[in-house]
Amino acid sequence: MEVKLFTKSLKPKLNFWMQPIGVPHGVLEAEINLWLASKPDIEIKKITQTQSGGSWMPATVVVTVWYQ
């Protein structure tokens, strides 16, 4: 069994008044889809997602894929 980790820091962009205006969505998803497309013969065993950070630090998302 092998493991592939994908990470993304969810640091929001700020407007002129330092208010969050959003996070670019789809970047991590596109990276995972590209990796999966390059490995058509693997068998996915398990996928998990975790998130850390938040209040004072930007949140970080980690997607873990176990495969054979």
Contacts in CASP RR format, 6 or more apart in sequence:
PFRMAT RR
TARGET T0000
AUTHOR 0000-0000-0000
METHOD contacts of the structure
MODEL  1
MEVKLFTKSLKPKLNFWMQPIGVPHGVLEAEINLWLASKPDIEIKKITQT
QSGGSWMPATVVVTVWYQ
1 45 0 8 1.000
1 66 0 8 1.000
1 67 0 8 1.000
1 68 0 8 1.000
2 66 0 8 1.000
2 67 0 8 1.000
2 68 0 8 1.000
3 64 0 8 1.000
3 65 0 8 1.000
3 66 0 8 1.000
3 67 0 8 1.000
4 35 0 8 1.000
4 64 0 8 1.000
4 65 0 8 1.000
4 67 0 8 1.000
5 62 0 8 1.000
5 63 0 8 1.000
5 64 0 8 1.000
5 65 0 8 1.000
6 28 0 8 1.000
6 31 0 8 1.000
6 32 0 8 1.000
6 35 0 8 1.000
6 62 0 8 1.000
6 63 0 8 1.000
6 64 0 8 1.000
6 65 0 8 1.000
7 60 0 8 1.000
7 61 0 8 1.000
7 62 0 8 1.000
7 63 0 8 1.000
8 27 0 8 1.000
8 28 0 8 1.000
8 60 0 8 1.000
8 61 0 8 1.000
9 58 0 8 1.000
9 59 0 8 1.000
9 60 0 8 1.000
10 23 0 8 1.000
10 51 0 8 1.000
10 58 0 8 1.000
10 59 0 8 1.000
10 60 0 8 1.000
10 61 0 8 1.000
11 23 0 8 1.000
11 58 0 8 1.000
12 20 0 8 1.000
12 21 0 8 1.000
12 22 0 8 1.000
12 23 0 8 1.000
12 58 0 8 1.000
13 20 0 8 1.000
13 21 0 8 1.000
13 22 0 8 1.000
13 23 0 8 1.000
13 24 0 8 1.000
14 20 0 8 1.000
14 21 0 8 1.000
15 21 0 8 1.000
28 61 0 8 1.000
28 63 0 8 1.000
32 63 0 8 1.000
32 65 0 8 1.000
39 67 0 8 1.000
42 67 0 8 1.000
42 68 0 8 1.000
43 67 0 8 1.000
43 68 0 8 1.000
44 65 0 8 1.000
44 66 0 8 1.000
44 67 0 8 1.000
45 66 0 8 1.000
45 67 0 8 1.000
45 68 0 8 1.000
46 64 0 8 1.000
46 65 0 8 1.000
46 66 0 8 1.000
47 63 0 8 1.000
47 64 0 8 1.000
47 65 0 8 1.000
47 66 0 8 1.000
48 63 0 8 1.000
48 64 0 8 1.000
49 61 0 8 1.000
49 62 0 8 1.000
49 63 0 8 1.000
49 64 0 8 1.000
50 61 0 8 1.000
50 62 0 8 1.000
50 64 0 8 1.000
51 59 0 8 1.000
51 60 0 8 1.000
51 61 0 8 1.000
51 62 0 8 1.000
52 59 0 8 1.000
52 60 0 8 1.000
52 62 0 8 1.000
53 59 0 8 1.000
53 60 0 8 1.000
END
